[in-house]
Amino acid sequence: MTAILKQESFLLIAFGFAILSYLFEHTLLEQGQFVSMIAACALIVVIVMASTRVAHHAEVLAHKVGDPYGTMILTLSAVAVEVLILAIMMGSSSSPTLVRDTIYSAVMLDINGILGLAALLGGLRHGEQPYNDDSSRTYSAMILTAMGISMIVPEFIPEAKWHYYSAFTIFAMVALYALFLKMQVGTHSYFFSYSYRSQTTAAAASGVGSAAAPTHTPPKPAEETGEQESATVSITIILVGVLIIGFLAEFMSAFLNEGLEGTGAPPALMAVVVASISAAPEILTALRAALKNRMQSVVNIAMGASLSTVILTVPVMEAIALYTGQPFLMAMTPVQTVMVAITLIVAAINLNDGQTNAIEGMTHFVLFATFVMLTFLGL
């Protein structure tokens, strides 16, 4: 027990901050915007720290079950954190575009940020990095379909008929994900996995055949795969961590609203904060995988997280909006639509040959930099 408590120091710190926030929330809010902003920034850091522990234990479970189940657990844990924070912030935010901007920001962070940076750094170290191109094509088509239905078509839906289309969107997203999940873990599970050749095999086959030809990977040491950690403990800590994060998110939202009020900050800043919190642990996991020349994990994490964000967040938030009657706008702006279109077209071209390189990574990373610039410009 002592060893577990020592390992989970980040979650203990987060729990302590949750208690302090509960006791001193009103006192801090009364101190004005500057103090509220400092408190909000502190809570954002603590939430990210707690998220890394949730991601770690999701990664432990992922190593136990292997791909595609592994990266599915990783992405679902991140989406669970995002949905929880969004659901809490919807209650305190007056912005009808918070959910839309968060999903858009998450897609930009996942595809252009995570995939771009990982492919860039991995390409500089290893050159061309192989993966299963069936996975990238499947993800790209699913993301385009899901975003088109839920965030482009709504621009043309009359407000009087929004409730009907919103209910249809919920059904469509659930149906899409149910079939995708069945294929991902069943009939087409091989789409989302790649067997890497060992160094010995690669050396023996040097100059013969394709460098991307799948072979078998040598077993990992127990300490690397997380086999020494209990699955029950990991599941328990994930659940406790998500609850603590949700508790902290409520106070962060209050402090952030107070700190940003009247400052002229970009309207989408809160959405970027939420997307960044959920993506932070995935960034670390993807970069480690890229530097180890395991691009399949990067593709699964980046594209899978984007798909899960759209296809799972949309129906939950739409259902909440329908139930509460809260103003809700999902149609993207023209700038957002263009950025998503460029991103998915570039991804379809880059991720179509089973290998990534530094040039492809740089194209996505430049798109990510463009997204950051547009956010600062308030677009």
Disulfide bonds with the S-S distance in Angstrom:
none
